[in-house]
Amino acid sequence: MALPSIADALVIVVLLVPGFVAFFLIRRISAVSRNFSDLEMTVWSVFLSLVGYVPFSLITGLNNLDSITNGIFLPWNFLILIGCTLSSGVITGVILKRFFRKGMTAGTAWDHSFGGVSKDEQEGGYFMVYTNDGLEYKGELHMAGAEHERRDVVMRNPKLILRDKGWNVKDEIEVGKEILFVEGDIRRIVFFDEL
């Protein structure tokens, strides 16, 4: 039994990579953020590669594995394969997003509440933090962790809000220049355009 050659391995990679690319595009466009196992990703990628090769075969006339293997590296065929891969991923992703995943977005509510990850995009908004120990603070947003970072937030010009039993503001006490609320301290956040 002969070992596969490097050319055979390269052909297998070229036959499978379009499915991985299409799978990535579909997940990105349709906001599927679920983690897939390696087996699931491989199965979906093989399936999507087969789906992508249908229009490729119709366009190029390469309709069996031997002709695809021999003709895949011709520049025109390779460009057609890239076009079919991108088209199948984008079209499938858009259909899923439009008809089955309306209103779904990738990421967490924290990421969307605080916008982008850059300081310039976050800075300047006003918000109130209700802490786990029952305290209430208001101030200006300085920065917040996003995506896979810890969900901490830094408030500039913070004021501790004291309320009476009727929930009316009794006093606002300035508590320094900035205050850091770590993820475990935060119970609720309320955003404002101005204070």
SEKOL-331133 format. One record per residue: residue number from 1; y negated, z negated, x of N, C-alpha, C in turn. Coordinates in Angstrom, 2 decimals. Example, Ala and Ser with C-alpha at 12.3 -4.5 7.8 and 13.67 -1.06 7.14 Angstrom:
<rs>
1, 5.69, -7.80, 13.19, 4.50, -7.80, 12.30, 3.30, -7.80, 13.20
2, 2.25, -7.08, 12.85, 1.06, -7.14, 13.67, -0.03, -7.87, 12.90
</rs>
This chain:
<rs>
1, 1.18, 0.00, 0.85, 0.00, 0.00, 0.00, -1.24, 0.00, 0.89
2, -2.10, 0.96, 0.68, -3.28, 1.11, 1.53, -4.44, 0.28, 0.98
3, -5.20, -0.26, 1.89, -6.39, -1.00, 1.50, -7.47, -0.02, 1.03
4, -8.30, -0.46, 0.09, -9.37, 0.44, -0.35, -10.37, 0.67, 0.78
5, -10.91, 1.86, 0.83, -11.88, 2.19, 1.86, -13.26, 1.67, 1.47
6, -14.17, 1.75, 2.42, -15.55, 1.34, 2.14, -16.15, 2.24, 1.07
7, -15.80, 3.51, 1.09, -16.31, 4.44, 0.07, -15.81, 4.04, -1.31
8, -14.55, 3.63, -1.42, -14.01, 3.18, -2.71, -14.74, 1.93, -3.20
9, -14.98, 0.99, -2.29, -15.70, -0.23, -2.65, -17.12, 0.09, -3.10
10, -17.76, 1.04, -2.41, -19.12, 1.43, -2.78, -19.15, 2.09, -4.15
11, -18.15, 2.90, -4.45, -18.07, 3.53, -5.77, -17.89, 2.47, -6.86
12, -17.06, 1.47, -6.60, -16.86, 0.40, -7.58, -18.17, -0.34, -7.82
13, -18.90, -0.62, -6.75, -20.19, -1.29, -6.89, -21.14, -0.43, -7.72
14, -21.21, 0.85, -7.43, -22.11, 1.74, -8.16, -21.69, 1.87, -9.62
15, -20.40, 1.76, -9.89, -19.94, 1.83, -11.27, -20.26, 0.54, -12.04
16, -20.34, -0.60, -11.36, -20.57, -1.87, -12.04, -22.04, -2.31, -12.06
17, -22.81, -1.95, -11.05, -24.19, -2.40, -10.96, -25.04, -1.98, -12.18
18, -24.87, -0.79, -12.72, -25.67, -0.45, -13.91, -25.48, -1.44, -15.06
19, -24.28, -1.96, -15.23, -24.04, -2.94, -16.28, -24.76, -4.25, -16.01
20, -24.77, -4.68, -14.75, -25.50, -5.90, -14.40, -26.99, -5.72, -14.64
21, -27.52, -4.57, -14.27, -28.95, -4.29, -14.47, -29.27, -4.26, -15.96
22, -28.45, -3.57, -16.75, -28.67, -3.50, -18.19, -28.57, -4.90, -18.81
23, -27.59, -5.68, -18.37, -27.42, -7.05, -18.87, -28.65, -7.89, -18.57
24, -29.19, -7.78, -17.36, -30.41, -8.51, -17.00, -31.58, -8.09, -17.89
25, -31.76, -6.79, -18.09, -32.86, -6.30, -18.92, -32.73, -6.78, -20.36
26, -31.53, -6.71, -20.90, -31.31, -7.15, -22.27, -31.64, -8.63, -22.42
27, -31.17, -9.45, -21.50, -31.45, -10.89, -21.56, -32.94, -11.17, -21.42
28, -33.61, -10.45, -20.55, -35.03, -10.68, -20.30, -35.88, -10.27, -21.51
29, -35.61, -9.09, -22.04, -36.41, -8.57, -23.16, -36.15, -9.35, -24.44
30, -34.89, -9.67, -24.72, -34.56, -10.33, -25.98, -34.62, -11.86, -25.88
31, -35.08, -12.38, -24.75, -35.30, -13.81, -24.55, -34.03, -14.63, -24.72
32, -32.95, -14.18, -24.12, -31.70, -14.94, -24.11, -31.71, -15.76, -22.83
33, -31.85, -17.05, -22.96, -31.94, -17.89, -21.76, -30.67, -18.71, -21.54
34, -29.66, -18.47, -22.33, -28.38, -19.17, -22.17, -27.78, -18.82, -20.82
35, -27.17, -19.79, -20.19, -26.46, -19.55, -18.92, -25.08, -19.00, -19.23
36, -24.75, -17.87, -18.64, -23.45, -17.25, -18.82, -22.58, -17.57, -17.60
37, -21.30, -17.74, -17.84, -20.37, -17.96, -16.72, -20.23, -16.64, -15.96
38, -19.69, -16.72, -14.77, -19.47, -15.50, -13.97, -18.55, -14.53, -14.70
39, -17.53, -15.06, -15.36, -16.61, -14.20, -16.09, -17.32, -13.49, -17.25
40, -18.11, -14.23, -18.01, -18.85, -13.62, -19.12, -19.80, -12.53, -18.63
41, -20.52, -12.83, -17.55, -21.45, -11.84, -17.01, -20.71, -10.60, -16.54
42, -19.57, -10.78, -15.91, -18.80, -9.63, -15.42, -18.27, -8.80, -16.59
43, -17.74, -9.46, -17.61, -17.22, -8.73, -18.77, -18.33, -7.96, -19.46
44, -19.46, -8.62, -19.72, -20.60, -7.93, -20.36, -21.10, -6.79, -19.48
45, -21.13, -6.99, -18.19, -21.62, -5.95, -17.28, -20.68, -4.74, -17.26
46, -19.38, -4.98, -17.27, -18.42, -3.87, -17.33, -18.61, -3.11, -18.64
47, -18.72, -3.84, -19.74, -18.93, -3.20, -21.04, -20.22, -2.38, -21.06
48, -21.31, -2.96, -20.55, -22.59, -2.25, -20.55, -22.59, -1.08, -19.58
49, -21.82, -1.18, -18.50, -21.67, -0.03, -17.60, -20.99, 1.12, -18.33
50, -19.95, 0.80, -19.08, -19.27, 1.84, -19.85, -20.20, 2.47, -20.88
51, -20.99, 1.63, -21.55, -21.96, 2.14, -22.52, -22.99, 3.03, -21.83
52, -23.44, 2.64, -20.66, -24.43, 3.43, -19.93, -23.87, 4.74, -19.39
53, -22.57, 4.75, -19.11, -21.97, 5.98, -18.59, -21.70, 7.02, -19.66
54, -21.75, 6.65, -20.93, -21.55, 7.65, -22.00, -22.67, 8.68, -21.99
55, -23.95, 8.28, -22.08, -25.00, 9.30, -22.02, -25.05, 10.00, -20.66
56, -24.74, 9.25, -19.59, -24.70, 9.86, -18.26, -23.69, 11.00, -18.22
57, -22.50, 10.77, -18.77, -21.45, 11.80, -18.79, -21.85, 12.98, -19.66
58, -22.50, 12.69, -20.78, -22.93, 13.78, -21.67, -24.00, 14.65, -21.00
59, -24.90, 14.03, -20.26, -25.99, 14.76, -19.61, -25.49, 15.55, -18.41
60, -24.66, 14.91, -17.58, -24.25, 15.56, -16.32, -22.98, 16.40, -16.45
61, -22.21, 16.18, -17.49, -20.95, 16.90, -17.63, -19.83, 16.29, -16.80
62, -20.10, 15.19, -16.13, -19.07, 14.48, -15.37, -18.33, 13.58, -16.35
63, -17.13, 14.00, -16.75, -16.48, 13.31, -17.84, -15.16, 12.63, -17.50
64, -14.81, 12.53, -16.25, -13.65, 11.72, -15.87, -13.99, 10.95, -14.60
65, -13.17, 9.96, -14.31, -13.48, 9.05, -13.20, -13.56, 9.76, -11.86
66, -12.71, 10.75, -11.63, -12.74, 11.47, -10.35, -14.04, 12.26, -10.19
67, -14.48, 12.95, -11.25, -15.71, 13.73, -11.14, -16.93, 12.81, -11.02
68, -16.90, 11.66, -11.72, -18.00, 10.70, -11.58, -18.03, 10.15, -10.16
69, -16.86, 9.79, -9.62, -16.78, 9.26, -8.25, -17.30, 10.26, -7.24
70, -16.97, 11.53, -7.41, -17.41, 12.56, -6.46, -18.88, 12.95, -6.65
71, -19.39, 12.86, -7.87, -20.74, 13.35, -8.13, -21.81, 12.30, -8.29
72, -21.44, 11.03, -8.24, -22.41, 9.97, -8.51, -23.51, 9.89, -7.47
73, -23.20, 10.27, -6.21, -24.18, 10.11, -5.15, -25.08, 11.33, -4.96
74, -24.92, 12.34, -5.77, -25.87, 13.45, -5.73, -27.21, 12.93, -6.27
75, -28.31, 13.26, -5.59, -29.60, 12.66, -5.97, -29.95, 12.83, -7.45
76, -29.74, 14.01, -8.00, -30.08, 14.23, -9.41, -29.22, 13.34, -10.32
77, -27.94, 13.27, -10.04, -27.05, 12.44, -10.85, -27.39, 10.96, -10.72
78, -27.74, 10.54, -9.52, -28.11, 9.15, -9.30, -29.36, 8.79, -10.09
79, -30.35, 9.69, -10.12, -31.56, 9.45, -10.92, -31.25, 9.40, -12.41
80, -30.36, 10.26, -12.86, -29.94, 10.23, -14.27, -29.25, 8.91, -14.58
81, -28.41, 8.42, -13.67, -27.73, 7.14, -13.87, -28.74, 6.00, -13.97
82, -29.74, 6.01, -13.10, -30.78, 4.97, -13.15, -31.52, 5.05, -14.49
83, -31.86, 6.26, -14.93, -32.54, 6.43, -16.21, -31.70, 5.96, -17.38
84, -30.41, 6.29, -17.38, -29.51, 5.85, -18.46, -29.35, 4.33, -18.47
85, -29.26, 3.75, -17.28, -29.12, 2.30, -17.17, -30.35, 1.59, -17.71
86, -31.52, 2.01, -17.24, -32.76, 1.37, -17.70, -32.96, 1.59, -19.20
87, -32.70, 2.80, -19.66, -32.87, 3.09, -21.08, -31.94, 2.26, -21.95
88, -30.67, 2.18, -21.57, -29.72, 1.41, -22.39, -30.10, -0.08, -22.41
89, -30.53, -0.62, -21.28, -30.93, -2.02, -21.23, -32.18, -2.29, -22.04
90, -33.19, -1.45, -21.89, -34.45, -1.65, -22.59, -34.27, -1.44, -24.09
91, -33.60, -0.36, -24.49, -33.43, -0.07, -25.92, -32.61, -1.17, -26.60
92, -31.52, -1.58, -25.99, -30.70, -2.65, -26.57, -31.48, -3.95, -26.64
93, -32.23, -4.28, -25.58, -33.04, -5.51, -25.57, -34.10, -5.50, -26.65
94, -34.76, -4.36, -26.83, -35.81, -4.26, -27.85, -35.20, -4.38, -29.25
95, -34.07, -3.74, -29.48, -33.41, -3.84, -30.79, -33.01, -5.29, -31.09
96, -32.40, -5.95, -30.11, -32.04, -7.36, -30.30, -33.26, -8.22, -30.58
97, -34.32, -8.01, -29.82, -35.54, -8.81, -29.98, -36.18, -8.56, -31.34
98, -36.27, -7.30, -31.72, -36.98, -6.94, -32.95, -36.23, -7.37, -34.21
99, -34.91, -7.22, -34.22, -34.16, -7.45, -35.45, -33.38, -8.76, -35.50
100, -33.03, -9.32, -34.36, -32.18, -10.50, -34.37, -32.82, -11.73, -33.71
101, -33.82, -11.55, -32.89, -34.39, -12.67, -32.15, -35.90, -12.74, -32.28
102, -36.42, -12.36, -33.45, -37.86, -12.44, -33.69, -38.34, -13.87, -33.48
103, -39.47, -14.00, -32.83, -40.05, -15.32, -32.63, -39.43, -16.11, -31.48
104, -38.37, -15.61, -30.90, -37.74, -16.31, -29.78, -38.45, -15.93, -28.49
105, -38.68, -16.91, -27.65, -39.26, -16.64, -26.35, -38.44, -17.36, -25.29
106, -38.44, -16.81, -24.11, -37.72, -17.44, -23.01, -38.53, -18.63, -22.50
107, -37.86, -19.60, -21.97, -38.55, -20.77, -21.44, -38.52, -21.92, -22.43
108, -39.18, -22.99, -22.05, -39.21, -24.19, -22.89, -40.57, -24.32, -23.57
109, -40.63, -25.21, -24.54, -41.91, -25.48, -25.21, -42.94, -26.00, -24.21
110, -42.48, -26.75, -23.23, -43.39, -27.27, -22.19, -44.05, -26.11, -21.44
111, -43.25, -25.13, -21.04, -43.78, -23.99, -20.29, -44.80, -23.23, -21.12
112, -44.53, -23.03, -22.39, -45.45, -22.27, -23.24, -46.70, -23.07, -23.58
113, -46.58, -24.39, -23.70, -47.74, -25.22, -24.00, -48.74, -25.23, -22.86
114, -48.22, -25.24, -21.65, -49.11, -25.32, -20.50, -49.40, -23.97, -19.87
115, -48.97, -22.89, -20.47, -49.29, -21.56, -19.97, -48.55, -21.26, -18.68
116, -49.23, -20.53, -17.80, -48.63, -20.10, -16.54, -48.51, -21.24, -15.56
117, -47.97, -20.90, -14.43, -47.75, -21.92, -13.41, -48.95, -22.10, -12.49
118, -49.90, -21.17, -12.53, -51.01, -21.30, -11.60, -52.03, -22.32, -12.09
119, -52.66, -22.97, -11.16, -53.64, -24.00, -11.47, -54.82, -23.42, -12.26
120, -55.21, -22.19, -11.92, -56.35, -21.57, -12.61, -56.08, -21.36, -14.09
121, -54.84, -21.05, -14.45, -54.51, -20.82, -15.85, -54.46, -22.13, -16.64
122, -54.17, -23.24, -15.98, -53.99, -24.50, -16.68, -55.29, -25.30, -16.76
123, -56.07, -25.26, -15.75, -57.18, -26.18, -15.60, -58.23, -25.96, -16.69
124, -58.79, -27.05, -17.19, -59.94, -26.97, -18.07, -59.68, -27.28, -19.52
125, -58.44, -27.31, -19.98, -58.16, -27.65, -21.37, -58.22, -29.16, -21.56
126, -58.39, -29.57, -22.79, -58.44, -30.99, -23.10, -57.20, -31.39, -23.87
127, -56.75, -32.62, -23.65, -55.55, -33.06, -24.33, -55.48, -34.57, -24.38
128, -54.62, -35.05, -25.24, -54.34, -36.48, -25.36, -52.86, -36.68, -25.06
129, -52.57, -37.77, -24.37, -51.19, -38.13, -24.07, -50.88, -39.45, -24.76
130, -49.78, -39.46, -25.49, -49.26, -40.69, -26.07, -48.07, -41.07, -25.19
131, -48.12, -42.26, -24.62, -47.08, -42.66, -23.68, -45.96, -43.41, -24.40
132, -44.85, -43.56, -23.70, -43.69, -44.26, -24.27, -43.97, -45.74, -24.52
133, -44.94, -46.31, -23.81, -45.26, -47.72, -24.04, -46.36, -47.90, -25.07
134, -46.69, -46.84, -25.84, -47.61, -46.96, -26.97, -49.08, -46.78, -26.65
135, -49.42, -46.38, -25.43, -50.82, -46.19, -25.07, -51.24, -44.75, -25.34
136, -52.54, -44.56, -25.47, -53.11, -43.25, -25.77, -54.23, -42.96, -24.78
137, -54.17, -41.78, -24.16, -55.17, -41.37, -23.19, -55.70, -40.00, -23.58
138, -56.98, -39.75, -23.26, -57.52, -38.41, -23.45, -58.28, -38.02, -22.20
139, -58.33, -36.70, -21.95, -59.02, -36.21, -20.78, -58.85, -34.72, -20.62
140, -59.19, -34.24, -19.43, -59.14, -32.81, -19.13, -57.88, -32.51, -18.32
141, -57.25, -31.39, -18.65, -56.05, -30.98, -17.94, -56.42, -30.53, -16.53
142, -55.77, -31.13, -15.54, -55.97, -30.71, -14.16, -54.80, -29.82, -13.70
143, -53.57, -30.29, -13.92, -52.40, -29.46, -13.61, -51.16, -30.06, -14.27
144, -50.13, -29.18, -14.38, -48.87, -29.62, -14.98, -47.73, -28.87, -14.32
145, -46.58, -29.51, -14.26, -45.39, -28.85, -13.74, -44.90, -27.81, -14.74
146, -44.29, -26.75, -14.23, -43.82, -25.70, -15.12, -42.44, -25.24, -14.68
147, -41.76, -24.57, -15.58, -40.43, -24.01, -15.37, -39.48, -25.09, -14.89
148, -38.92, -24.95, -13.68, -37.89, -25.87, -13.23, -38.45, -27.09, -12.51
149, -39.77, -27.18, -12.41, -40.38, -28.35, -11.79, -40.31, -29.52, -12.78
150, -40.58, -30.70, -12.26, -40.64, -31.86, -13.16, -41.77, -31.67, -14.15
151, -41.63, -32.23, -15.30, -42.63, -32.08, -16.35, -43.65, -33.20, -16.25
152, -44.42, -33.15, -15.18, -45.49, -34.10, -14.96, -46.81, -33.43, -15.31
153, -47.81, -34.24, -15.63, -49.12, -33.70, -15.94, -50.18, -34.61, -15.34
154, -51.23, -33.99, -14.80, -52.34, -34.74, -14.21, -53.55, -34.55, -15.10
155, -54.13, -35.68, -15.54, -55.31, -35.68, -16.39, -56.53, -36.05, -15.56
156, -57.58, -35.25, -15.69, -58.84, -35.51, -14.99, -59.77, -36.26, -15.95
157, -60.55, -37.20, -15.42, -61.49, -38.02, -16.20, -60.79, -38.68, -17.39
158, -59.70, -39.41, -17.15, -58.94, -39.99, -18.26, -59.65, -41.18, -18.89
159, -59.45, -41.30, -20.19, -59.96, -42.44, -20.94, -58.82, -43.04, -21.75
160, -58.68, -44.36, -21.67, -57.72, -45.07, -22.48, -58.35, -45.30, -23.84
161, -57.66, -44.91, -24.90, -58.17, -45.05, -26.26, -57.58, -46.32, -26.88
162, -58.44, -47.20, -27.32, -58.00, -48.41, -28.01, -58.33, -48.26, -29.49
163, -57.37, -48.55, -30.34, -57.55, -48.39, -31.79, -57.32, -49.74, -32.49
164, -57.99, -49.87, -33.65, -57.74, -51.06, -34.45, -56.55, -50.83, -35.38
165, -56.26, -51.79, -36.24, -55.08, -51.68, -37.10, -55.22, -50.54, -38.11
166, -56.44, -50.13, -38.42, -56.67, -49.01, -39.35, -56.64, -47.67, -38.64
167, -56.26, -47.67, -37.37, -56.14, -46.48, -36.54, -57.50, -45.86, -36.20
168, -58.58, -46.61, -36.36, -59.91, -46.14, -35.96, -60.11, -46.46, -34.48
169, -60.86, -45.60, -33.79, -61.12, -45.81, -32.37, -62.04, -47.00, -32.21
170, -61.56, -48.00, -31.49, -62.32, -49.21, -31.22, -63.09, -49.09, -29.92
171, -62.46, -48.48, -28.91, -63.12, -48.36, -27.60, -62.43, -47.27, -26.78
172, -63.18, -46.68, -25.85, -62.65, -45.72, -24.89, -62.99, -46.23, -23.50
173, -61.99, -46.50, -22.71, -62.18, -47.09, -21.39, -61.84, -46.06, -20.32
174, -62.79, -45.77, -19.43, -62.53, -44.84, -18.32, -61.58, -45.52, -17.35
175, -60.56, -44.77, -16.92, -59.53, -45.36, -16.06, -59.37, -44.58, -14.76
176, -60.46, -44.24, -14.13, -60.41, -43.58, -12.84, -60.76, -42.10, -12.92
177, -60.56, -41.44, -11.78, -60.89, -40.02, -11.66, -59.77, -39.13, -12.21
178, -58.52, -39.47, -11.89, -57.36, -38.73, -12.36, -56.21, -39.70, -12.60
179, -55.32, -39.28, -13.49, -54.13, -40.09, -13.73, -52.93, -39.16, -13.84
180, -51.83, -39.57, -13.23, -50.60, -38.79, -13.26, -49.66, -39.39, -14.29
181, -49.21, -38.55, -15.20, -48.18, -38.95, -16.16, -46.89, -38.26, -15.74
182, -45.88, -39.05, -15.41, -44.60, -38.45, -15.03, -43.79, -38.19, -16.30
183, -42.79, -37.36, -16.15, -42.01, -36.89, -17.30, -41.51, -38.03, -18.19
184, -41.06, -39.12, -17.60, -40.53, -40.24, -18.38, -41.58, -41.04, -19.12
185, -42.86, -40.89, -18.76, -43.94, -41.63, -19.42, -44.41, -40.98, -20.72
186, -44.21, -39.69, -20.83, -44.84, -38.91, -21.90, -43.99, -38.91, -23.16
187, -44.61, -39.31, -24.26, -43.93, -39.27, -25.55, -44.38, -38.07, -26.36
188, -45.68, -37.80, -26.33, -46.26, -36.72, -27.13, -47.56, -36.26, -26.46
189, -47.89, -34.96, -26.61, -49.14, -34.42, -26.08, -49.82, -33.63, -27.20
190, -51.14, -33.83, -27.32, -51.94, -33.11, -28.31, -53.02, -32.36, -27.54
191, -53.19, -31.06, -27.83, -54.16, -30.23, -27.12, -55.42, -30.02, -27.97
192, -56.57, -29.89, -27.29, -57.85, -29.67, -27.95, -58.65, -28.61, -27.18
193, -59.54, -27.90, -27.87, -60.46, -26.99, -27.19, -61.58, -27.77, -26.54
194, -61.97, -28.85, -27.17, -63.02, -29.71, -26.61, -62.81, -31.13, -27.13
195, -63.34, -32.10, -26.40, -63.22, -33.50, -26.83, -64.53, -33.99, -27.39
</rs>
